[in-house]
Amino acid sequence: MIRGVRVYLRAVERDDLPRCHRWMNDEKLVATLAQRYPMSVAREADWIERAARGQDPSELSLAICLSDDDRHIGNCGLVGIDRDNRTATLGIFIGEEEFRGRGFGAEALRLLCRYGFDELDLRKIRLDVQAENAAAMKTYERLGFKREGLLREEVYRKGRTIDVVRMGLLKEEIT
C-alpha cells in the first residue's frame, strides 16, 4: 500500500470488477481516455485478473482509495515500464464523478510518481493528454510535468480530430 494524506494506492482486486466495469462504460470518463469502445464484463475481468496477479513486470495497476473510508474512487498505474531506459508511461482516472476536480487525482499522481522514482528507480515518467483537457494539463504541470510535444490530430472521436500533448517528468523535477 502506498499511503498519502487523503488517498492511498493499493493493488487492484477482483472485488473491484463491478466498479471498474461501470467506469469503463461511463461515456463522459471514457471520452478522455484511450479506451474507446464499450467494455464487456469479460474483458474488464480479464484486465482485473492480470492486474491482480501482477505478473507483468512492465505494468503496475493500482486502485485509488480514500483514506478516511477506504472507498475505491479510481485507478492509476504505470505501463510500458522499461527497466533498461528507466522510463514508464502513466495513466490515471477518477472514476467516481463526485470526486473529480477535488485534488484526489493530483495526490494519487504524486504518490505514483514518487513510487516510480524511488522504488522502481525510474528516471522519467511520461503521459499523453488530450490538448483540450486543460484541467488535467494544469494538474500535471503543477506536479512538474513539462510539455514535450504535440501529436497533431492524434485522436478521432465523434467525427472530429483531437490533438494530444505528450508530457514528461524527470525524477529531479517532481514537486
For each residue, the residues with C-beta under 8 A, 3 or more apart:
1: 8 9 10
2: 8 9 10 62 111 112 115
3: 8 67 111
4: 7 8 9 67 107 108 110 111
5: 67 107
6: 66 67 68 103 104 107
7: 4 64 65 66 67 73 104 107 108 111
8: 1 2 3 4 65 67 111
9: 1 2 4 62 63 64 65 76 108 111 112 115
10: 1 2 13 62 63 65
11: 51 52 54 61 62 63
12: 16 20 48 51 52 61 62 63 75
13: 10 16 48 52 63
14: 17 48 49 52
15:
16: 12 13 19 20 48 63 72
17: 14 20 21 41 44 45 48
18: 21 22
19: 16 22 23 72 95
20: 12 16 17 23 24 44 47 48 75 95
21: 17 18 24 25 39 41 44 45
22: 18 19 25 26 95
23: 19 20 26 29 74 75 93 95
24: 20 21 30 35 39 44
25: 21 22 30 38 39
26: 22 23 29 30 95 97
27: 30 31
28: 31 97
29: 23 26 32 33 93 95 97
30: 24 25 26 27 33 35 36
31: 27 28 157
32: 29 93 130 133 136
33: 29 30 91 93
34: 91 128
35: 24 30 39
36: 30 157
37:
38: 25
39: 21 24 25 35 43 44
40: 43 44
41: 17 21 44 45
42: 45 46
43: 39 40 46 47
44: 17 20 21 24 39 40 41 47 48
45: 17 21 41 42 48 49
46: 42 43 49 50
47: 20 43 44 50 51 61
48: 12 13 14 16 17 20 44 45 51 52
49: 14 45 46 52 53
50: 46 47 53 55 56 59
51: 11 12 47 48 54 59 61 77
52: 11 12 13 14 48 49
53: 49 50
54: 11 51 60 61
55: 50
56: 50 59
57: 81 83
58: 79 80 81 82
59: 50 51 56 77 78 79 80 81
60: 54 77 78 79 81 88 120
61: 11 12 47 51 54 75 77
62: 2 9 10 11 12 75 76 77 112
63: 9 10 11 12 13 16 72 74 75
64: 7 9 72 73 74 75 76 92 94 104 105 108
65: 7 8 9 10 70 71 72 73
66: 6 7 69 70 71 73 99 104
67: 3 4 5 6 7 8
68: 6
69: 66
70: 65 66
71: 65 66 96
72: 16 19 63 64 65
73: 7 64 65 66 94 95 96 99 104
74: 23 63 64 92 93 94 95 96 99 104 105 108
75: 12 20 23 61 62 63 64 92 93 95
76: 9 62 64 90 91 92 93 108 109 112
77: 51 59 60 61 62 90 91 92 112
78: 59 60 81 88 89 90 91 112 116 120 122 125
79: 58 59 60 88 89 91
80: 58 59 87 88 89
81: 57 58 59 60 78 87 88 120 122
82: 58 85 86 87 88
83: 57 86
84:
85: 82
86: 82 83 121 122 123 124
87: 80 81 82 122 123 124 125 126
88: 60 78 79 80 81 82 116 120 122 124 125 126
89: 78 79 80 125 126 127 128
90: 76 77 78 109 112 113 116 125 126 127
91: 33 34 76 77 78 79 127
92: 64 74 75 76 77 105 108 109 112
93: 23 29 32 33 74 75 76 105
94: 64 73 74 97 99 100 104 105
95: 19 20 22 23 26 29 73 74 75
96: 71 73 74 99 100
97: 26 28 29 94 100
98:
99: 66 73 74 94 96 102 104
100: 94 96 97 105
101: 135
102: 99
103: 6 106 107
104: 6 7 64 66 73 74 94 99 107 108
105: 64 74 92 93 94 100 108 109 139
106: 103 109 110 139 142 143
107: 4 5 6 7 103 104 110 111
108: 4 7 9 64 74 76 92 104 105 111 112
109: 76 90 92 105 106 112 113 139 140 143
110: 4 106 107 113 114 143 174
111: 2 3 4 7 8 9 107 108 114 115
112: 2 9 62 76 77 78 90 92 108 109 115 116
113: 90 109 110 116 117 125 143 169 174
114: 110 111 117 118 174
115: 2 9 111 112 118 119 120
116: 78 88 90 112 113 119 120 122 125
117: 113 114 120 121 122 123 125 171 174
118: 114 115 121
119: 115 116
120: 60 78 81 88 115 116 117
121: 86 117 118
122: 78 81 86 87 88 116 117 125 171
123: 86 87 117 170 171
124: 86 87 88 168 169 170 171
125: 78 87 88 89 90 113 116 117 122 168 169
126: 87 88 89 90 148 166 167 168 169
127: 89 90 91 140 145 166 167 168
128: 34 89 151 154 164 165 166 167
129: 133 136 137 140 164 165 167
130: 32 133 136 155 162 163 164 165
131: 137 150 162 163 164 165
132: 162 163
133: 32 129 130 136 137
134: 137 138
135: 101 138 139
136: 32 129 130 133 139 140
137: 129 131 133 134 140 141 147 165 167
138: 134 135 141 142
139: 105 106 109 135 136 142 143
140: 109 127 129 136 137 143 145 167 169
141: 137 138 144 145 146 147 167
142: 106 138 139 175
143: 106 109 110 113 139 140 169 174 175
144: 141 169 173 174 175
145: 127 140 141 167 168 169 173
146: 141 167 168 169 173
147: 137 141 150 165 166 167
148: 126 166 167 168
149: 165 166
150: 131 147 163 164 165 166
151: 128 154 163 164 165 166
152: 163
153: 156 161 162 163
154: 128 151 161 162 163 164
155: 130 161 162 164
156: 153 160 161 162
157: 31 36 160 162
158:
159:
160: 156 157
161: 153 154 155 156
162: 130 131 132 153 154 155 156 157
163: 130 131 132 150 151 152 153 154
164: 128 129 130 131 150 151 154 155
165: 128 129 130 131 137 147 149 150 151
166: 126 127 128 147 148 149 150 151
167: 126 127 128 129 137 140 141 145 146 147 148
168: 124 125 126 127 145 146 148
169: 113 124 125 126 140 143 144 145 146 173 174
170: 123 124 173
171: 117 122 123 124 174
172:
173: 144 145 146 169 170
174: 110 113 114 117 143 144 169 171
175: 142 143 144
